[in-house]
Amino acid sequence: MNTTLRVLLLASACAVALLPPSAGSQPAERAAPRAAEAGGPISAVVVRGNQRIEADTIRSYMLLQPGDLYDADRADRSLRTLFATGLFRDVRIARDGTRLVVEVQEAPIVNRVAFEGNRRVSDDVLAGEVQLRARSVLTPQLVQLDRQRILDLYARRGRFGARVEPKIIELDQNRVDLVFEIVEGDTALVARINFVGNQAFSDARLRDVISTREQAFYRFLSSSDTFDPDRLAFDRELLRRYYLRNGYPDVQIQGATAELAPDRSGFFITFQIEEGPRYSFGTVEITSAFPNLDTASLRRFLEVNPGSWYDGDAVERTAQALSDAANLRGFPFVDVQPQIVRDTENRKVNITFAINEAPRVFVERIDIEGNTRTQDRVIRREFRLAEGDAFNAAQVRRSRERIRNLGFFSDVQITNAPGSAPDRTVLTTRVNERATGEVSIGGGYSTDAGFLADFGIRERNLSGTGIDARIAATVAQRRSQVDLSVTEPAFMDRNLAVGADLFYVQRNLLLISGFNERRAGFSVRMGYEFNERLRQSWAYSLVNREVYNIQPGTSRFVTEQAGTTLLSQISQTLVYDTRDNPIEARRGYVLRLGTDLAGLGGDVAYLRTRADAALFLPLERAFGHQDYVLTISGSFGYLSNFDSSRRDRIVDRFFLGGENLRGFAIGGAGPRDLATRDALGGRLMWTQSTELRFPLPGLPDEIGLLGRAFVDVGSLSRTVAGAGIGDTATPRVGAGVGVSWRSPFGLINIDIAHAVAKQSYDETQVVRFGFGTRF
């Protein structure tokens, strides 16, 4: 071996001799960590620091288990998985020999969630908005999400300057109180609404169309001038539909922008509109894929006429009406599609309503959800279709409307989902119940009754059965009354409403006919529907009537009727109603025929018949506002005796004036004792009224003021025979104007009328005032 090789070997031996023991040959017990570092097997997973959460639960989230080879990537993913559970404030994973140690610090538990500084929004509303609850796990992410939810809630209410600061108060046993400190700030109202691109309609007209309003002092009871992004999207749809109703099928609401003032005090809203040309209807046709369906008979359902301006709503209503008509003619599976062809040169829209066959789908099941109090049968009996019937979208919509009209629910939604087969569907009805009990205390004044106070207790859904029970009492200067009534709207779940009433009524008629009247009795009644429009009701009444307190100098025709009489009466009422709203109708008509037959026992015998009709004509197309409505109404009444020994009484006759003939006092027109000026009533009466309802110019809709102009005509005649009685059938006429205010305190009506045509002995009334409130 040469000299150089010897030197190298000697240097290597010296280097090995100088190494520490751990770097050279090692004992067996020091070799295990080396194996772990190199990916050796893990002998155990040890969990430390857990208090509430079981160690096995934590191990279940680990990607490394005993027996697995250690892998740094899998250990890192296990760490992230444990953090992602949201159960831990801190997690550490380390090795201790062949063992893997997981040290956790559990996230605290919320003891309670509190709110401070909120005055405009209650704690209950805020608690319903946040996700964190008592006994839930607190994480910084959830705290920030709840903070943003509170800010969003205040933003929806127009308070964009609100500030929310979450505070955490630590308690023992790893519990915390979470307190949201809130500075609500001022409401950011809508300062100005502008429109760009509108040529056909003015800014003022379009501001009336949308639901958002510019801020004004008189809107303190409304939130319509508060900026709401969701309402802004709704306003875009309102504008689009308004243009579609008025002949602009190509309209586009290109944008709605809202700019917040630098001081965050108000918003400036701008709608960008591209109107397009205005079209009128050209040809209007109906085609059908069903050979046996007579399209000529369906033309009466058309609400679109050639030559009139295009109306998108009328097209939709016509399509729906044609679909419903086809269903009623025995074609349950129809699909009506309006096919529109534009004639751009002549600005015409030619439209064809194509009635095609729709897929055959049947109702497999009807499920009801959300009714914790109302019984299922109360909801099911309002459905216009049953399980096994052909699916009909129109009947589903009608069913939803009927359920909503019960008044038991704040919201009703009916959705359909695929059933067990392609031709089956499942209807799911979701309802949100609301309180149906009422306690009312009221007071007011009306020209008819004078000052009044009333009290009532009512439950419209007794024990969830749909039974309506009511107790009401009214005390007034000229009329007092107590009523107890109960109504079962679907007796034995059939198309039969039954009810009963107990009542006591006292009327002061001294200023009209010189006497007081007292009535006490009961009635039982029942009613049923022939269809959606036609309904009939029957009632039997047994009433004890007393005419008393007759004043000195009262007409002898009144004096001779003093005392008590017993009325035994059967009544029926037949009603056909097509109105869109029975409270404030804008379109449709109602026909009513009522008859009362008295004489099956009792002291009086007569047949009293009354017929009423009212037609509501919308004038929105002519005046550009939905509150322009023309109402034409009329009534006819006749009372005839069929037993001379049991003649009618003054309390059974018709009286004219006041509500049914404005410009005249109550009972002010018609037969009268010329000497005493006492009204005697009549047996033959007719009235006719024409009234135009319109919005008051210059006033916003939300104030609730409407104007009225009216002409009333009526006649009352045929009373008792005798000298000194003014009794002529000459028509009386009253004309005037009025104002109605849908105030927050109730409905207020003021009419100013003049008796245009009257008799010398009639009594007139210029101002008629009514006020009512409930609180």
C-alpha positions in Angstrom: 0.0 0.0 0.0 1.5 3.3 -1.0 2.0 6.3 1.3 -0.9 8.3 0.0 -3.4 5.5 0.6 -2.2 4.9 4.2 -2.7 8.6 5.0 -6.3 8.5 3.7 -7.2 5.4 5.7 -5.7 6.9 8.8 -7.7 10.2 8.4 -10.9 8.2 8.0 -10.3 6.2 11.1 -9.6 9.3 13.1 -12.8 11.0 11.8 -14.9 7.9 12.9 -13.3 7.9 16.3 -14.2 11.5 16.8 -18.0 11.1 16.0 -20.5 11.4 18.9 -22.1 8.2 20.0 -25.6 9.2 18.5 -24.1 9.5 15.0 -22.4 6.3 15.0 -23.4 2.8 16.1 -26.6 3.2 18.3 -28.5 1.1 20.8 -31.7 -0.6 19.7 -34.0 1.7 21.8 -32.7 4.8 20.0 -33.6 3.5 16.6 -37.4 3.8 16.8 -37.6 7.6 16.3 -35.4 7.2 13.4 -37.9 4.7 11.9 -40.7 7.2 12.5 -38.8 10.0 10.8 -38.3 7.7 7.9 -42.1 6.9 7.7 -42.2 4.1 10.3 -45.4 2.8 11.8 -47.4 4.8 14.4 -48.1 2.8 17.6 -50.8 5.1 19.1 -52.7 8.4 18.6 -52.8 10.2 21.9 -55.4 13.0 22.4 -54.8 15.7 25.0 -56.6 18.9 26.1 -60.1 17.7 25.3 -62.9 18.4 27.9 -66.3 17.9 26.2 -65.4 16.1 23.0 -64.5 12.4 23.2 -61.0 11.3 22.2 -62.4 8.7 19.8 -64.4 11.5 18.1 -61.2 13.5 17.6 -59.3 10.3 16.3 -62.1 9.7 13.8 -61.1 13.0 12.0 -57.5 11.9 11.8 -56.1 10.6 8.5 -53.4 8.8 10.4 -54.3 5.8 12.6 -52.3 3.3 14.7 -50.4 1.0 12.4 -50.2 3.5 9.6 -46.8 4.8 8.3 -46.2 8.4 9.3 -46.7 10.8 6.5 -46.2 14.6 6.9 -48.7 15.5 4.3 -51.4 13.3 5.9 -50.6 14.8 9.3 -51.0 18.3 7.8 -54.4 17.4 6.2 -55.5 15.9 9.6 -54.7 19.2 11.2 -56.8 21.1 8.7 -59.7 18.7 9.0 -59.8 19.2 12.8 -59.8 23.0 12.4 -62.5 22.7 9.8 -64.9 21.1 12.3 -65.2 24.5 14.1 -65.0 22.6 17.4 -61.5 23.8 18.3 -59.8 27.1 19.0 -56.3 25.6 18.4 -54.9 22.2 17.3 -51.3 20.9 17.4 -50.0 17.6 16.1 -46.6 16.3 17.2 -44.7 13.0 17.5 -43.5 11.5 20.7 -41.5 8.5 19.7 -43.7 6.1 17.8 -46.8 7.9 19.2 -48.7 10.7 17.5 -49.9 13.4 20.0 -52.9 15.6 19.2 -53.2 18.6 21.5 -56.5 20.5 21.2 -57.9 23.6 22.7 -61.7 23.4 22.5 -63.7 26.3 21.2 -65.8 27.9 23.9 -69.5 27.3 24.4 -71.9 30.2 24.1 -73.7 30.8 27.4 -76.0 33.5 25.9 -76.3 36.0 23.0 -77.2 39.5 24.0 -77.8 42.8 22.1 -77.1 46.3 23.4 -78.0 49.7 21.8 -80.8 48.4 19.6 -84.0 50.5 19.9 -85.5 50.3 16.4 -85.1 46.5 16.1 -86.2 44.2 19.0 -84.1 41.5 20.5 -86.5 38.9 19.2 -86.0 40.0 15.6 -82.2 40.1 16.0 -82.1 36.7 17.7 -84.0 35.3 14.8 -81.4 36.7 12.4 -78.2 35.4 13.9 -77.1 31.8 13.8 -75.3 31.6 17.2 -77.4 30.4 20.0 -77.0 29.4 23.6 -75.0 26.1 23.9 -73.6 26.5 20.4 -69.9 26.4 19.7 -68.3 29.9 19.2 -65.9 30.5 16.3 -64.6 33.7 15.0 -66.0 32.9 11.6 -69.5 32.5 13.0 -69.2 35.7 15.0 -68.3 37.7 11.9 -71.1 36.1 9.8 -73.6 37.0 12.5 -72.2 40.6 12.6 -72.7 40.9 8.9 -76.3 39.5 9.1 -77.2 42.2 11.6 -75.7 44.9 9.4 -77.7 43.5 6.4 -80.9 43.5 8.5 -80.4 47.2 9.3 -79.5 47.9 5.7 -82.8 46.4 4.6 -84.4 48.9 7.0 -82.5 51.8 5.5 -79.9 52.2 8.2 -76.7 51.9 6.2 -74.7 53.8 8.8 -75.3 51.1 11.5 -72.2 49.8 13.3 -72.0 46.4 15.1 -69.2 45.4 17.4 -69.2 41.9 18.9 -67.8 41.6 22.4 -66.9 38.3 24.1 -67.1 37.9 27.9 -65.2 34.8 29.1 -66.8 32.8 31.9 -65.7 29.7 33.8 -65.9 26.1 32.3 -64.9 27.4 28.9 -68.1 29.4 28.4 -68.6 32.9 27.0 -71.3 35.5 26.7 -71.5 37.0 23.2 -72.7 40.7 23.2 -73.3 42.6 20.0 -73.0 46.3 20.7 -75.0 48.2 18.1 -75.1 51.8 17.0 -78.1 51.9 14.8 -77.5 55.3 13.0 -80.1 57.2 11.1 -82.3 55.9 8.4 -81.1 56.6 4.8 -84.2 57.6 3.0 -84.8 57.9 -0.8 -84.1 61.5 -1.5 -84.8 61.5 -5.2 -86.2 59.1 -7.9 -85.2 59.8 -11.5 -86.0 58.2 -14.8 -83.9 58.2 -18.0 -85.2 57.4 -21.4 -88.9 57.7 -20.7 -90.8 59.6 -23.4 -94.4 58.2 -23.2 -94.9 58.7 -19.5 -93.8 61.5 -17.2 -91.5 61.0 -14.2 -94.5 61.8 -11.9 -96.6 59.1 -13.5 -93.9 56.5 -13.2 -93.2 57.4 -9.6 -96.8 56.5 -8.9 -96.3 53.1 -10.6 -93.4 51.9 -8.4 -93.6 51.0 -4.7 -90.6 53.1 -3.6 -91.4 56.7 -2.7 -89.4 59.8 -2.2 -89.0 60.9 1.4 -91.7 63.2 2.8 -92.8 64.3 6.3 -96.2 62.6 6.0 -94.7 59.2 5.5 -93.8 58.7 9.1 -96.1 55.8 9.4 -94.8 54.1 6.2 -91.5 52.5 5.1 -92.0 53.1 1.4 -89.4 55.9 1.4 -86.8 53.7 3.0 -84.2 52.4 0.5 -84.5 48.6 0.1 -82.5 46.8 -2.7 -85.2 44.0 -2.9 -87.9 46.6 -3.4 -85.8 48.1 -6.2 -85.9 44.9 -8.1 -89.6 44.7 -7.5 -90.0 48.2 -8.9 -88.2 47.3 -12.1 -90.8 44.5 -12.6 -93.6 47.0 -11.8 -92.3 49.4 -14.5 -91.9 46.6 -17.0 -95.4 45.4 -16.5 -96.8 48.9 -16.6 -95.3 49.5 -20.1 -96.5 46.1 -21.2 -100.1 47.0 -20.2 -99.9 50.2 -22.1 -98.7 49.0 -25.5 -94.9 48.6 -25.3 -94.0 44.9 -25.7 -90.3 45.7 -26.4 -89.7 47.7 -23.3 -86.5 47.1 -21.4 -85.7 48.4 -17.9 -82.0 48.4 -18.4 -80.9 49.2 -15.0 -81.8 50.7 -11.6 -78.9 52.3 -9.8 -78.8 53.7 -6.3 -76.2 56.2 -5.2 -75.7 57.0 -1.5 -75.1 60.6 -0.6 -71.7 61.4 0.7 -73.1 62.0 4.2 -75.0 58.7 3.9 -78.3 60.5 4.6 -80.2 59.5 1.5 -80.2 57.7 -1.8 -80.6 58.9 -5.3 -82.3 56.2 -7.5 -82.2 56.2 -11.3 -84.1 53.9 -13.6 -82.9 53.5 -17.1 -85.7 52.8 -19.6 -85.7 51.8 -23.2 -89.4 52.1 -24.2 -89.4 50.9 -27.8 -92.3 51.6 -30.2 -96.0 51.4 -29.1 -98.0 48.6 -30.6 -101.7 47.9 -30.9 -103.4 44.5 -31.4 -103.9 43.3 -34.9 -105.5 40.0 -35.6 -106.6 37.8 -32.7 -107.1 34.1 -33.3 -107.7 30.9 -31.4 -106.4 27.5 -32.6 -106.9 24.2 -30.9 -105.3 20.8 -31.2 -108.5 19.2 -29.9 -111.0 18.5 -32.7 -113.9 18.5 -30.3 -113.2 21.8 -28.7 -115.2 24.6 -30.3 -112.9 27.6 -30.5 -115.8 29.9 -31.6 -117.5 29.4 -28.2 -114.2 30.4 -26.5 -114.0 33.8 -28.1 -116.1 35.4 -25.4 -113.2 34.8 -23.0 -110.9 37.1 -25.1 -109.9 40.2 -23.2 -107.9 41.6 -26.2 -109.6 43.4 -29.1 -108.1 44.3 -32.5 -107.2 47.9 -32.7 -106.8 48.4 -28.9 -103.3 49.1 -27.5 -101.3 46.0 -26.6 -101.8 44.8 -23.1 -99.5 42.1 -21.7 -101.6 41.5 -18.6 -104.7 41.0 -20.8 -102.8 38.5 -22.8 -101.9 36.5 -19.7 -105.5 36.7 -18.3 -106.9 35.6 -21.6 -104.5 32.6 -21.8 -105.5 31.6 -18.3 -109.2 32.1 -19.0 -109.0 29.9 -22.1 -107.2 27.2 -20.1 -109.8 27.3 -17.4 -112.6 27.2 -19.9 -111.1 24.2 -21.7 -110.7 22.4 -18.3 -114.4 23.0 -17.6 -115.4 21.6 -21.0 -113.7 18.2 -20.2 -110.1 18.9 -21.4 -108.0 18.7 -18.3 -104.6 18.5 -20.0 -104.3 21.8 -22.0 -101.5 24.2 -22.5 -102.4 27.7 -23.9 -99.5 29.5 -25.5 -99.9 33.0 -26.9 -98.0 33.2 -30.2 -97.1 36.8 -30.9 -96.0 38.1 -34.3 -94.9 41.7 -34.6 -95.8 43.8 -37.7 -93.1 46.4 -37.2 -94.2 48.4 -40.3 -97.8 48.9 -39.1 -96.9 48.7 -35.4 -99.4 45.8 -34.9 -99.2 42.7 -32.8 -100.9 39.7 -34.3 -101.6 37.1 -31.7 -102.8 33.5 -31.8 -103.8 31.6 -28.7 -102.7 28.1 -29.4 -104.5 25.5 -27.3 -102.3 22.4 -27.3 -102.3 19.2 -25.4 -100.2 19.2 -22.2 -98.5 16.1 -20.7 -100.9 13.9 -18.8 -100.0 14.2 -15.1 -102.1 13.1 -12.1 -102.0 14.1 -8.5 -100.4 11.2 -6.6 -100.5 12.8 -3.1 -101.2 16.1 -1.3 -98.9 16.8 1.6 -99.4 19.6 4.1 -96.6 21.1 6.2 -96.3 23.8 8.8 -99.8 23.5 10.4 -99.1 22.9 14.1 -102.6 24.0 15.2 -104.9 23.9 12.2 -106.2 20.5 11.4 -105.3 19.0 8.0 -108.9 18.5 7.1 -109.5 22.3 7.4 -106.9 22.9 4.7 -107.7 19.9 2.5 -111.3 20.8 2.1 -110.3 24.1 0.4 -108.5 22.2 -2.4 -110.3 22.3 -5.7 -108.7 19.0 -6.8 -108.1 15.7 -4.9 -105.6 12.9 -5.0 -106.0 10.9 -8.2 -107.3 13.9 -10.1 -105.7 15.3 -13.2 -103.2 18.0 -12.4 -104.6 21.4 -13.1 -102.5 24.5 -12.5 -105.6 26.7 -12.5 -107.2 24.6 -9.7 -103.9 24.7 -7.8 -103.8 28.5 -7.9 -107.5 28.6 -6.9 -106.8 26.2 -4.0 -104.0 28.4 -2.8 -106.2 31.4 -3.0 -109.0 29.7 -1.0 -106.5 28.6 1.7 -105.1 32.1 2.0 -108.6 33.5 2.2 -109.2 31.5 5.3 -107.2 34.1 7.2 -105.4 31.5 9.3 -102.0 31.8 7.6 -99.5 34.5 6.9 -98.2 32.7 3.9 -99.3 29.8 1.7 -97.1 28.1 -0.9 -98.1 25.0 -3.0 -95.3 23.3 -4.9 -95.3 20.2 -7.1 -92.6 17.6 -7.3 -92.2 14.4 -9.4 -94.1 11.4 -8.0 -93.4 7.7 -8.1 -94.0 7.6 -11.9 -93.4 10.1 -14.7 -97.2 10.8 -14.9 -97.5 11.4 -11.2 -96.9 14.6 -9.1 -96.9 15.3 -5.4 -98.3 18.6 -4.2 -96.7 20.0 -1.1 -98.6 22.8 0.8 -96.5 24.8 3.2 -98.3 27.2 5.5 -97.2 29.6 8.2 -99.8 30.0 10.8 -100.7 33.2 12.5 -102.8 34.3 15.4 -106.5 34.0 14.7 -107.8 35.3 18.0 -108.9 38.9 18.3 -109.8 41.2 21.1 -111.0 44.6 19.8 -112.0 47.8 21.6 -113.2 50.6 19.4 -114.8 53.9 19.3 -115.9 56.5 16.8 -118.7 58.5 15.3 -121.0 58.1 12.4 -124.0 60.2 11.2 -126.3 57.1 11.5 -125.4 55.9 15.1 -123.8 59.0 16.7 -120.8 58.5 19.0 -120.2 54.8 19.6 -118.0 52.4 21.5 -117.6 48.7 20.8 -116.0 45.6 22.2 -115.5 42.2 20.7 -113.8 38.9 21.2 -113.4 36.6 18.2 -111.7 33.3 17.4 -111.7 32.5 13.7 -110.1 29.1 14.0 -111.5 27.6 17.2 -109.2 24.8 18.4 -107.8 24.5 14.8 -111.2 23.3 13.5 -112.0 26.4 11.4 -115.0 27.3 13.5 -115.6 31.0 13.8 -116.9 32.1 17.2 -117.6 35.7 18.1 -119.0 37.9 20.9 -119.5 41.6 20.1 -121.1 44.5 21.8 -121.8 48.1 20.6 -123.0 51.0 22.6 -124.0 54.1 20.6 -126.2 57.1 20.9 -128.8 55.7 18.5 -128.1 52.0 18.3 -126.8 49.5 20.8 -126.3 45.8 20.1 -125.0 42.5 21.6 -124.3 39.5 19.4 -123.1 36.0 20.0 -122.5 33.9 16.9 -120.8 30.7 15.9 -120.2 29.4 12.4 -118.9 26.0 11.1 -117.9 26.8 7.5 -117.8 23.1 6.4 -120.2 21.1 8.5 -119.1 17.4 8.6 -116.4 18.4 6.0 -119.1 19.0 3.4 -120.1 22.0 1.2 -122.4 23.2 3.9 -121.8 26.2 6.3 -124.0 26.2 9.4 -124.3 28.7 12.2 -126.3 30.2 14.9 -126.8 33.7 16.4 -128.1 35.2 19.6 -128.7 38.9 19.5 -130.2 41.9 21.3 -130.6 45.2 19.5 -131.9 48.6 20.7 -132.5 51.4 18.3 -133.3 55.1 18.9 -135.6 56.2 16.1 -136.9 59.3 17.9 -135.5 61.7 15.3 -136.9 59.6 12.4 -140.3 58.3 13.4 -140.7 59.2 17.1 -140.2 55.8 18.8 -137.6 53.4 20.1 -137.3 49.8 19.1 -136.0 46.7 21.0 -135.3 43.3 19.4 -134.2 40.1 21.0 -134.0 36.7 19.3 -132.0 34.0 17.6 -131.4 32.6 14.2 -130.0 29.5 12.7 -128.6 29.5 9.2 -126.9 27.4 6.6 -125.3 28.0 3.2 -123.7 26.2 0.3 -121.8 26.9 -2.9 -123.0 25.8 -6.3 -119.7 26.8 -7.8 -116.9 29.4 -7.2 -119.2 32.3 -8.1 -122.7 31.2 -7.0 -123.7 30.7 -3.4 -127.0 30.4 -1.5 -127.8 30.7 2.2 -130.9 30.0 4.3 -131.9 31.2 7.7 -134.7 30.9 10.2 -135.2 33.7 12.8 -137.4 34.0 15.8 -137.4 37.6 17.1 -139.3 39.5 19.7 -139.8 43.1 18.7 -141.0 45.9 20.9 -142.0 49.5 19.8 -141.9 51.7 22.9 -141.1 55.1 24.2 -143.4 56.7 21.7 -143.1 60.5 22.0 -146.1 62.8 22.6 -147.3 64.2 19.3 -146.1 61.2 17.3 -148.1 60.2 14.2 -151.1 58.0 15.0 -149.8 55.5 12.4 -146.8 55.0 14.7 -148.7 55.2 18.0 -151.1 52.4 17.0 -148.1 50.0 16.6 -146.9 50.3 20.2 -146.3 47.1 21.9 -144.6 43.7 21.3 -144.8 41.5 18.2 -143.2 38.1 17.5 -141.5 37.6 14.1 -141.1 34.0 12.8 -139.2 34.3 9.5 -137.5 32.1 6.9 -135.0 33.9 4.7 -132.9 33.0 1.7 -130.1 34.9 -0.2 -128.7 33.9 -3.6 -125.5 35.6 -4.6 -123.5 35.5 -7.8 -120.2 37.3 -7.4 -117.4 37.9 -10.0 -115.6 40.8 -8.2 -111.9 40.7 -8.0 -112.0 41.9 -4.3 -115.1 41.9 -2.1 -113.7 44.7 0.0 -112.5 47.2 -2.6 -113.5 45.9 -6.0 -112.0 47.2 -9.2 -113.6 44.9 -11.7 -116.5 42.4 -11.9 -120.0 42.4 -10.8 -122.2 41.0 -8.0 -125.9 40.0 -8.2 -127.9 39.4 -5.0 -131.5 38.2 -4.5 -133.0 37.9 -1.1 -136.4 36.9 0.2 -137.9 36.9 3.6 -141.1 34.9 4.4 -142.8 35.7 7.7 -146.0 34.0 8.9 -145.1 30.5 10.0 -146.3 31.4 13.4 -145.7 34.8 14.9 -147.7 38.0 14.7 -146.9 39.2 11.2 -147.2 37.6 7.8 -145.5 39.0 4.7 -143.2 38.3 1.8 -140.3 40.7 1.4 -138.1 40.5 -1.7 -135.0 42.5 -2.4 -132.7 42.4 -5.5 -129.3 44.2 -5.6 -126.7 44.4 -8.4 -123.4 46.3 -8.7 -121.0 46.6 -11.7 -117.4 47.7 -11.3 -115.7 49.0 -14.4 -111.9 49.8 -14.2 -110.9 52.9 -16.0 -107.1 52.5 -15.6 -106.6 52.3 -19.4 -108.3 55.7 -19.9 -106.8 57.6 -17.0 -103.5 55.7 -16.3 -104.3 54.9 -12.7 -105.8 51.8 -11.1 -107.9 53.8 -8.6 -110.1 55.1 -11.4 -113.2 52.9 -11.0 -116.8 53.5 -12.2 -119.4 51.7 -10.1 -123.0 51.4 -11.3 -125.4 49.8 -8.7 -129.1 49.4 -8.2 -131.6 47.8 -5.9 -135.2 46.9 -5.8 -137.4 45.9 -2.8 -141.0 45.0 -2.4 -143.0 43.9 0.7 -146.4 42.3 0.3 -148.9 41.1 2.9 -150.7 37.8 2.4 -152.7 37.8 5.7 -154.8 40.9 6.5 -155.1 39.8 10.1 -151.3 39.8 10.6 -150.2 42.9 8.7 -146.6 44.1 8.5 -145.2 46.6 11.1 -143.3 49.8 10.6 -140.1 48.0 11.7 -140.5 45.6 8.7 -140.7 48.3 6.0 -138.1 49.9 3.8 -136.7 53.3 4.6 -134.9 55.6 2.1 -132.2 58.2 2.8 -128.8 58.3 4.3 -126.6 55.5 3.1 -128.8 54.4 0.3 -129.7 57.9 -0.9 -127.1 60.5 -0.1 -128.2 64.1 0.1 -131.2 63.0 2.3 -131.3 62.3 6.0 -131.9 58.7 7.3 -135.5 58.0 6.4 -135.7 61.5 5.0 -137.2 60.5 1.6 -140.5 58.7 1.1 -143.9 58.4 2.9 -144.3 60.8 5.8 -147.0 62.1 8.1 -147.3 65.7 7.0 -148.5 66.9 10.4 -145.9 65.3 12.6 -143.1 64.9 10.1 -142.6 61.3 11.1 -141.2 58.8 8.5 -143.6 55.9 8.0 -141.5 53.7 5.7 -142.7 52.1 2.5 -143.4 48.8 0.8 -141.9 49.5 -2.7 -138.4 50.9 -3.0 -135.9 51.2 -5.7 -132.5 52.9 -5.9 -129.8 53.5 -8.4 -126.3 54.9 -7.9 -123.5 55.9 -10.2 -120.2 56.6 -8.5 -116.7 57.5 -9.9 -113.8 56.7 -7.6 -110.5 58.5 -8.3 -107.2 59.4 -6.7 -107.0 62.9 -5.5 -104.6 64.9 -7.7 -101.2 65.9 -6.3 -101.4 63.4 -3.4 -99.4 60.2 -3.2 -101.2 56.9 -3.1 -99.8 55.8 0.3 -101.7 58.6 2.1 -104.8 56.6 1.3 -107.1 59.4 0.2 -109.6 58.7 -2.6 -112.1 61.1 -4.1 -115.7 60.1 -5.1 -118.3 61.8 -7.3 -121.8 60.3 -7.3 -125.4 60.6 -8.3 -128.0 58.7 -6.3 -131.6 58.2 -7.5 -134.3 56.5 -5.5 -138.0 56.2 -4.8 -140.1 54.8 -1.9 -143.9 54.5 -1.8 -147.0 52.5 -0.9 -147.4 52.9 2.9 -150.5 52.9 5.0 -153.6 54.5 3.6 -154.9 57.7 5.3 -155.3 61.4 5.1 -152.4 63.7 5.7 -149.7 61.3 4.4 -147.2 62.4 1.8 -146.7 59.4 -0.4 -145.5 59.8 -3.9 -143.4 57.5 -6.1 -141.7 60.5 -7.7 -137.9 59.8 -7.9 -135.6 61.7 -5.6 -132.1 62.6 -6.8 -129.0 63.4 -4.7 -125.6 64.3 -6.1 -122.3 65.2 -4.6 -118.7 64.5 -3.9 -116.9 62.7 -1.1 -113.5 61.7 0.3 -112.5 58.4 1.7 -109.3 58.0 3.8 -107.9 54.6 4.6 -106.2 56.0 7.7 -104.1 54.0 10.2 -106.9 54.5 12.7 -109.7 53.1 10.4 -111.8 54.2 7.5 -113.1 57.8 7.4 -115.7 58.9 4.9 -117.0 62.4 4.3 -119.8 63.0 1.8 -121.1 66.4 0.7 -124.3 66.0 -1.2 -127.2 68.1 -2.5 -130.8 67.0 -2.9 -131.3 67.8 -6.6 -134.9 66.5 -6.8 -137.0 66.2 -3.7 -140.5 66.7 -2.3 -141.4 69.6 0.0 -141.8 67.3 3.0 -138.5 65.4 2.5 -135.6 66.0 5.0 -132.2 66.6 3.5 -128.7 66.2 4.8 -125.7 68.0 3.2 -122.8 66.5 5.1 -122.5 62.8 6.0 -119.6 61.8 8.2 -118.4 58.4 9.4 -115.4 57.5 11.5 -114.3 54.2 13.0 -111.2 53.0 14.8 -109.9 49.9 16.5 -106.9 49.7 18.9 
